[in-house]
Amino acid sequence: MSPFYVMELLEKARLMEARGEHVIHMEVGEPGFATPDTIKEAAVRALADGKTFYTHSLGIPELRETIARHYRENHALEISPDRIIVTSGSSGAFILLFAALLERGRTLAISDPGYPCYRNIAMLADSGLSPIPVSENTHYEVVPELLDDIPPPDLLVVANPSNPTGIVYRAETLSALHDRLSARGGVLVVDEIYSGLVYDGEFRSSASIADDVIVVSGFSKAFAMTGWRLGWMIVPPGLVRPIQKLAQNLFIAPPSISQYAALGAHAGKEGLARMCGLYKQRRDFLVPRLCALGFSVPVRPEGAFYIYAGIDRFGMDSMVFVQRALSEAKVAITPGYDFGAFGAASHVRFSYADRLENLVEGCDRLEGWLREIGQL
Ligand SMILES: Cc1ncc(COP(=O)(O)O)c(C=O)c1O
């Protein structure tokens, strides 16, 4: 299993900070906002009411209903709460899904670059892996034609919006991927953890495509709840019982206080819209500024809080680039290697989860450093 380089960078940055150095963080994908008050208040009420016991393994019925209501009100979709499974983070959903659907002899297809944990969680199931290289030529999407280059997979996971590229899939690409996969007995899994963070146009949940599409989502990013460890997935009816048995054995139940807290998420919608507006402002600052510094951003990121930037112009391997940026400019960035192999040496990922003032300072530092080393 490969290390999660972003965490190693973060740990190195923390050591520098402990020595009194000031580092700008553009590496981690953690919301720079506190959890909204309505959620925290619901958690305090739950504690006072003694809601500290194991819950139903699939999640408390009120939360499954609330999530169903979210799809009804925000996506005009009727999803039965029976198909909604609450999990310990969306990471917990992937562990359950891959345990249920993968094994030796089966294959998981993933986007390269893509979110690294899919590949690493799949290793536990001992399945095969087919990374699908994606570039700006396909808008960083896994398009159906790219499936021609690999043996038919049992499972394809894509993130929409994507980490690390921030692109939002075109609806027709996802429908076509579903048709293509299901014709050959494959299953499409769409990770919508960043679906609350889309800055241009409407987001369409893949739960609208068909009941056999598996949608994974969660509270971490759009609700600034990373530490509460709460996610969910929508699965076809036939998969509920197998997943339930796994959930009972692997997790017993998702965290109880977090589930009661999440019941307060709906009431905090205004705060969430404000948060989304601030992320958009940061993206609109960062993309042109990075381009002016010589980074290439061929596809405009429309969601999440990431920019996947080309560093060809600087003639450095991305690992060397991020190490030097950290020690010489005191700016932490993630190397492309965290997201796969394709284009890994020539790309880095910027996160704009941190405050605008810090992003401005980070860019100023990078500019000074690049000038000093003769790259600007
Ligand atoms: C694409 C993607 N999926 C899932 C996760 C994990 O989220 P959770 O906190 O819900 O486990 C992350 C976290 O960075 C992510 O970027």
The ligand as an SDF file (V2000), in Angstrom:
LIG
                    3D

 16 16  0  0  0  0  0  0  0  0999 V2000
  -13.2440   11.8660   -3.2700 C   0  0  0  0  0  0  0  0  0  0  0  0
  -13.2760   11.5750   -1.8110 C   0  0  0  0  0  0  0  0  0  0  0  0
  -14.0530   10.5740   -1.3620 N   0  0  0  0  0  0  0  0  0  0  0  0
  -14.1080   10.2680   -0.0550 C   0  0  0  0  0  0  0  0  0  0  0  0
  -13.3700   10.9670    0.8880 C   0  0  0  0  0  0  0  0  0  0  0  0
  -13.4430   10.5370    2.3380 C   0  0  0  0  0  0  0  0  0  0  0  0
  -14.4220   11.2070    2.9920 O   0  0  0  0  0  0  0  0  0  0  0  0
  -15.0040   10.8030    4.4370 P   0  0  0  0  0  0  0  0  0  0  0  0
  -14.5090   11.8570    5.3770 O   0  0  0  0  0  0  0  0  0  0  0  0
  -16.4900   10.8530    4.2530 O   0  0  0  0  0  0  0  0  0  0  0  0
  -14.5330    9.4500    4.7800 O   0  0  0  0  0  0  0  0  0  0  0  0
  -12.5490   12.0170    0.4700 C   0  0  0  0  0  0  0  0  0  0  0  0
  -11.7300   12.7540    1.4510 C   0  0  0  0  0  0  0  0  0  0  0  0
  -10.8600   13.5290    1.1220 O   0  0  0  0  0  0  0  0  0  0  0  0
  -12.5110   12.3360   -0.9150 C   0  0  0  0  0  0  0  0  0  0  0  0
  -11.7340   13.3200   -1.3870 O   0  0  0  0  0  0  0  0  0  0  0  0
  1  2  1  0
  2  3  1  0
  2 15  2  0
  3  4  2  0
  4  5  1  0
  5  6  1  0
  5 12  2  0
  6  7  1  0
  7  8  1  0
  8  9  2  0
  8 10  1  0
  8 11  1  0
 12 13  1  0
 12 15  1  0
 13 14  2  0
 15 16  1  0
M  END
$$$$
